Amino acid sequence: MPKRDDIPLCCCEYISEDGERSHLLATFCNCEAIDEAFERLFTLKPSQTESVEKIMDTISDRLRIPWLDTCVSCVNDRWFVIGLAFGLPALCYGAHLSLTAVCHPYLLDLYFTTVLFPHQCPNAFLDLQSSLAISGACYSILLGTFVAVILIQQLVCVVGGVRLREYRQRRQLPGQASFWSFRYAFKNCINFWWR
């Protein structure tokens, strides 16, 4: 039977900043600093700055999206970036179609084509179908924003020649020199896509 550390992580597990295997359901458990802070709050004692820093470190470690760090590895990171690159236009196009179908479109002539833009939506929530289309478009825009931020983050890491996990690990080390190599951006992109 393999050791626990040799077993790959599932999508509901992540590696904490302490290097320990953690589960998503343990997000707010096992934090002595939070217990101490609440005890000081209820007894009207001032809180210590080091305990507040410890709480903030714990929250930032546990409230991140862990499966992006653990499930995206050097084996499938190209497919992840390709999926983000195709997913973002699909989300934007779906939101655009939904909004122009329900709202009164505005015609905009750009060079040799006409583009529809949603202009006014006075009857957007009159019936169930229109309400669902507008709500779906809003969720699509929200998800598209999230996907765009992750895509930009991944592309900056590709051009810089570093993986996101490596960047986060090295950032935690004190006195670590910069390891971004934008000087070789073309070479970094070639190494990422054709390694």
Secondary structure, DSSP 4 states (H G I P E B T S, - for coil): ---GGGSPP-TTEEE-TTS-EEEGGGTT-S-HHHHHHHHHHHTTPPPPHHHHHHHHHHHHHHSS-HHHHHH--TTTHHHHHHHHHHHHHHHHHHHHHHHHHHSEEEEEEETTEEEEEEEE-TTTTSSHHHHHHHHHHHHHHHHHHHHHHHHHHHHHHHHHT--HHHHHHHHHSTTPPP---GGGHHHHHHHHH--
